[in-house]
Structure formats: C-alpha cells, structure tokens
Amino acid sequence: MAMTAEPCDLYAVLGLSPEATQEQIRRAYRVLVRQNHPDTRSAGDPDDEAVATTILQQAMAAYTILGDPAQRAGYDRRTVPQPVASPRRTRPVRRPVDADPPQPTIRVGPVYWRPSR
C-alpha cells in the first residue's frame, strides 16, 4: 500500500508542536511504532488493524521528514507560518548646522611593493 500524499500536519501526526526538539520527535515516533506495529500490537478487529496500519504509515512518513534536520527545516519553511516583520520607516539623517566643514578627500596613488633583501 503506497502513500500518495503526506499528511497535512506532520507534527500533529506525532502529537507534537513545531517547537519540539529532535529527541522529542524521535521518542514520539518510537512510541507510535511500538503501539501500532503489527509485531507488537495485539491481534483483533480487522478495522482496528487497518487504522493502526494507517497510523503507522503516517508516523513513518512524518519521521522521515522531521527526523532529518535539513528536511525538517524545509518543511517548516513551507508550512509553519513565519512572523511577519513590520515595515521599517526610515527617517532622513539630519546634519547639525554647526558641524565641522567636510574634510578634503585623501587621494592615494599606486603602491609599489619591493621585496626586502
């Protein structure tokens, strides 16, 4: 069974917030795998098994992205709303009237380097 799209919120799949650390992400993933893996869950209702399989696949997809810091950063840029910076108003720089007159420009010619002997 192949997954066609990633879940809406990968952090919600793992039951975490976007501020979670890598260690918290790893632990939440491991808990979900232990609870929903076919080898560790008790055999029962086929509907429960289908739900557990879906949860397991979503957890694996979420951990694939959130477990890697580079992929997580890309996911965060795409999905987590970033704070909007307010536009800065710039004011013109006022020069005091009694300021010193401007100094003459210093001009420098070519510099010749000679190795020391």
DAMO-V836460 format. One record per residue. N is the residue number from 1. RES is the residue in one small letter. NEAR is the number of other ideal C-beta (glycine too) atoms within 12 Angstrom. D_FIRST is the distance of its C-alpha to the first C-alpha in Angstrom with 1 decimal. Layout:
{{N & RES & NEAR & D_FIRST} {N & RES & NEAR & D_FIRST}}
This chain:
{{1 & m & 8 & 0.0} {2 & a & 6 & 3.8} {3 & m & 17 & 6.7} {4 & t & 8 & 9.5} {5 & a & 10 & 12.4} {6 & e & 23 & 13.9} {7 & p & 25 & 15.4} {8 & c & 13 & 19.0} {9 & d & 22 & 20.8} {10 & l & 36 & 19.5} {11 & y & 28 & 22.7} {12 & a & 20 & 22.2} {13 & v & 30 & 18.7} {14 & l & 34 & 20.7} {15 & g & 22 & 23.7} {16 & l & 27 & 26.0} {17 & s & 17 & 28.3} {18 & p & 22 & 28.5} {19 & e & 11 & 31.5} {20 & a & 25 & 29.7} {21 & t & 16 & 30.5} {22 & q & 21 & 28.3} {23 & e & 13 & 29.2} {24 & q & 21 & 28.2} {25 & i & 33 & 24.8} {26 & r & 23 & 24.3} {27 & r & 19 & 25.5} {28 & a & 28 & 23.4} {29 & y & 34 & 20.2} {30 & r & 20 & 21.4} {31 & v & 21 & 22.4} {32 & l & 29 & 19.0} {33 & v & 25 & 17.4} {34 & r & 18 & 20.1} {35 & q & 21 & 19.8} {36 & n & 27 & 16.1} {37 & h & 21 & 15.2} {38 & p & 19 & 14.8} {39 & d & 12 & 17.8} {40 & t & 15 & 20.0} {41 & r & 21 & 19.3} {42 & s & 13 & 21.3} {43 & a & 11 & 19.9} {44 & g & 12 & 20.5} {45 & d & 11 & 19.4} {46 & p & 10 & 15.9} {47 & d & 10 & 15.8} {48 & d & 17 & 16.7} {49 & e & 18 & 13.9} {50 & a & 17 & 11.3} {51 & v & 17 & 13.3} {52 & a & 27 & 13.6} {53 & t & 20 & 9.9} {54 & t & 20 & 9.8} {55 & i & 29 & 13.1} {56 & l & 29 & 12.2} {57 & q & 27 & 9.4} {58 & q & 31 & 12.2} {59 & a & 37 & 14.8} {60 & m & 26 & 13.4} {61 & a & 28 & 13.2} {62 & a & 35 & 16.6} {63 & y & 34 & 18.1} {64 & t & 22 & 17.1} {65 & i & 29 & 19.3} {66 & l & 41 & 21.9} {67 & g & 27 & 22.4} {68 & d & 17 & 23.9} {69 & p & 15 & 27.2} {70 & a & 13 & 27.2} {71 & q & 21 & 23.8} {72 & r & 28 & 24.7} {73 & a & 16 & 28.0} {74 & g & 15 & 26.4} {75 & y & 28 & 24.1} {76 & d & 22 & 27.2} {77 & r & 13 & 29.2} {78 & r & 15 & 26.7} {79 & t & 20 & 26.2} {80 & v & 19 & 28.9} {81 & p & 9 & 32.1} {82 & q & 10 & 34.9} {83 & p & 6 & 38.4} {84 & v & 6 & 40.5} {85 & a & 6 & 43.7} {86 & s & 6 & 46.8} {87 & p & 6 & 48.8} {88 & r & 6 & 51.8} {89 & r & 6 & 55.2} {90 & t & 6 & 57.4} {91 & r & 6 & 61.1} {92 & p & 6 & 63.7} {93 & v & 7 & 65.4} {94 & r & 7 & 69.0} {95 & r & 10 & 71.6} {96 & p & 7 & 74.6} {97 & v & 7 & 77.8} {98 & d & 6 & 79.8} {99 & a & 10 & 77.3} {100 & d & 8 & 78.7} {101 & p & 8 & 79.1} {102 & p & 7 & 76.5} {103 & q & 7 & 77.2} {104 & p & 6 & 77.8} {105 & t & 6 & 74.9} {106 & i & 6 & 75.1} {107 & r & 6 & 74.9} {108 & v & 6 & 74.1} {109 & g & 6 & 74.8} {110 & p & 6 & 73.2} {111 & v & 6 & 72.9} {112 & y & 6 & 74.1} {113 & w & 6 & 72.9} {114 & r & 6 & 75.2} {115 & p & 5 & 74.2} {116 & s & 4 & 76.5} {117 & r & 3 & 78.9}}
